[in-house]
Amino acid sequence: MSRAALPLALAAVAALAIPAATSAAHRQSFTLYAKPKRIQFVNRADDRDRGNKTNPFGGDVLPTPPSANSGKKGARAGDNAVMTLTLYIDRKLTRPAGSAFFTCTFNFAQEATCDADFELRRGTVLAMGPARLDGSQILLAVTGGTRRHVGARGQVSSTTSRTLKNTQVLHFTLL
C-alpha cells in the first residue's frame, strides 16, 4: 500500500468503526416490575352470533380453522383484553417508574396481537407483536417511542415473577 493510500484506508476503517461503537454505546437494557391496576375483558360473542346469520362476505369465505373456537372456556377470535399496569423500578414494588397500557385482540388458536404503551419518566416506549396470554413469556418488538426513546428499536419480554404474586417482570433491550 502506498503512503498516499494509507490515510484513506485509516479513514475508511475509522468510518466503519464509529457507527459500531456508537450503536453499542446506545444499547440500553433495563428491568421493570409490573402490577395489574385494571384488567377488562371484552367478549364479542354477540358479534359472532350476528355474523353467523348475516355474513357480509357471502358463502364463498373460507371455513373457520378447527382450533379457532374449540368450545373451551376462554377468549375466542375477536375478543379483547385491555390491561393497565403500574410499573416499578425495584423488586419490592416501592419505587414507581410509570405505567403500561396493553390492548390485545385474540385471533385463532388462543393467540393474540398486542400493542403496549409504556409511559416512563423519560418518555414513552411503544411495542407490539403476537402473544400467547397463557402465562408463558410474551416477547414484543419495540417499534418506537417519545422523548428519550424516539426511534427506539429492540424488544421487551414479559414473564410472570416466580417470587412475587401477580407481578410481571419486564425486561427491555433497546438499540
C-alpha positions in Angstrom: 0.0 0.0 0.0 1.4 3.4 -0.9 1.9 6.1 1.7 -0.7 8.2 0.0 -3.3 5.5 0.3 -2.6 4.8 4.0 -4.6 7.9 5.3 -7.6 6.9 3.1 -7.5 3.4 4.4 -7.3 4.5 8.0 -10.2 7.0 7.4 -12.3 4.2 6.0 -11.6 1.9 8.9 -12.4 4.7 11.3 -15.7 5.5 9.5 -16.7 1.8 9.8 -15.8 1.6 13.5 -17.5 4.8 14.7 -21.1 3.6 13.9 -20.4 0.2 15.5 -19.1 1.9 18.7 -22.0 4.4 18.7 -24.7 1.7 18.4 -23.1 -0.4 21.2 -22.9 2.7 23.4 -26.6 3.4 22.9 -27.7 -0.1 23.6 -29.8 0.0 26.8 -31.2 -2.8 28.9 -33.3 -2.4 32.0 -35.9 -4.4 34.0 -39.2 -3.2 35.4 -41.8 -4.9 37.6 -45.5 -4.6 36.8 -48.5 -5.0 38.9 -52.0 -5.0 37.4 -54.1 -2.0 38.1 -57.1 -2.7 36.0 -58.0 -5.5 33.5 -61.0 -5.5 31.3 -62.1 -8.4 29.0 -64.4 -7.7 26.1 -66.3 -10.8 25.0 -67.5 -10.5 21.4 -69.9 -13.5 21.4 -72.9 -11.3 20.4 -70.9 -10.2 17.3 -70.2 -13.9 16.4 -73.9 -14.7 16.6 -74.8 -11.8 14.3 -72.0 -12.8 11.9 -73.4 -16.4 11.7 -76.8 -15.0 10.5 -75.8 -12.1 8.3 -72.4 -12.7 6.7 -71.4 -9.7 4.6 -68.8 -11.8 2.8 -71.3 -14.3 1.2 -70.9 -18.1 1.2 -67.5 -18.1 -0.5 -65.4 -17.5 2.6 -63.0 -20.0 4.0 -64.2 -22.1 6.9 -63.0 -21.2 10.4 -59.9 -23.2 11.3 -60.9 -26.1 13.6 -58.8 -24.9 16.5 -60.0 -21.3 16.4 -63.1 -21.7 18.6 -62.8 -25.0 20.2 -65.7 -24.6 22.6 -63.4 -24.5 25.6 -63.8 -21.7 28.1 -61.6 -18.6 27.4 -61.0 -16.0 24.8 -62.1 -16.5 21.2 -61.2 -14.8 18.0 -62.2 -11.2 18.1 -62.3 -10.9 21.9 -60.2 -8.2 23.5 -58.2 -7.8 26.7 -57.3 -4.4 28.0 -54.8 -4.1 30.9 -53.4 -1.2 32.8 -50.3 -1.9 34.9 -48.3 0.1 37.4 -44.5 -0.1 36.7 -41.8 -0.2 39.4 -38.1 0.0 39.3 -37.4 -2.2 42.3 -38.4 -5.8 43.1 -40.1 -4.7 46.4 -42.5 -2.6 44.3 -41.8 0.6 46.3 -40.3 2.9 43.6 -42.8 3.7 40.9 -41.4 4.0 37.3 -44.6 4.8 35.4 -47.5 2.8 33.8 -48.2 0.5 31.0 -51.3 0.0 28.8 -51.8 -3.2 26.9 -54.5 -3.9 24.3 -54.7 -7.4 22.9 -57.1 -8.8 20.3 -57.4 -12.5 20.2 -57.1 -14.3 17.0 -57.1 -18.0 16.2 -55.6 -20.8 18.3 -55.9 -18.8 21.5 -53.2 -16.3 20.4 -53.4 -12.5 20.4 -51.9 -9.5 18.8 -50.9 -6.9 21.4 -50.0 -3.3 21.4 -48.3 -1.9 24.5 -47.5 1.7 25.6 -45.0 2.1 28.5 -45.2 5.6 30.0 -41.9 6.1 31.7 -40.4 9.2 33.3 -38.1 10.0 30.3 -40.6 9.2 27.6 -42.8 6.5 26.1 -41.8 3.2 24.7 -44.1 1.6 22.1 -44.2 -2.2 21.4 -46.4 -4.6 19.5 -46.5 -8.2 18.4 -48.1 -11.6 18.7 -48.6 -13.2 22.1 -50.0 -16.2 23.9 -51.7 -15.0 27.0 -51.4 -18.3 28.8 -48.8 -17.4 31.4 -45.8 -18.1 29.1 -43.3 -15.5 28.1 -44.6 -12.6 25.9 -42.0 -11.1 23.6 -42.9 -7.9 21.8 -41.0 -5.8 19.3 -40.2 -2.2 20.4 -41.3 0.0 17.5 -40.6 3.5 18.7 -41.1 6.0 21.5 -41.1 9.6 22.5 -38.5 12.0 24.1 -35.5 9.9 25.2 -36.9 6.9 23.4 -37.5 8.5 20.0 -36.7 6.0 17.3 -36.2 3.2 19.9 -35.9 -0.3 18.5 -35.5 -3.6 20.3 -37.7 -5.9 22.3 -39.5 -6.2 25.6 -40.1 -9.6 27.3 -42.7 -10.2 29.9 -42.6 -13.2 32.3 -44.5 -14.0 35.4 -42.4 -13.5 38.5 -41.7 -16.7 40.4 -41.4 -15.0 43.7 -43.9 -12.1 43.6 -47.6 -12.8 43.4 -49.5 -11.2 40.4 -46.3 -9.5 39.2 -44.8 -9.4 35.7 -41.1 -8.9 35.1 -40.5 -6.7 32.0 -37.0 -6.8 30.5 -36.3 -4.1 27.9 -33.4 -4.3 25.4 -33.3 -1.1 23.3 -30.9 -0.4 20.5 
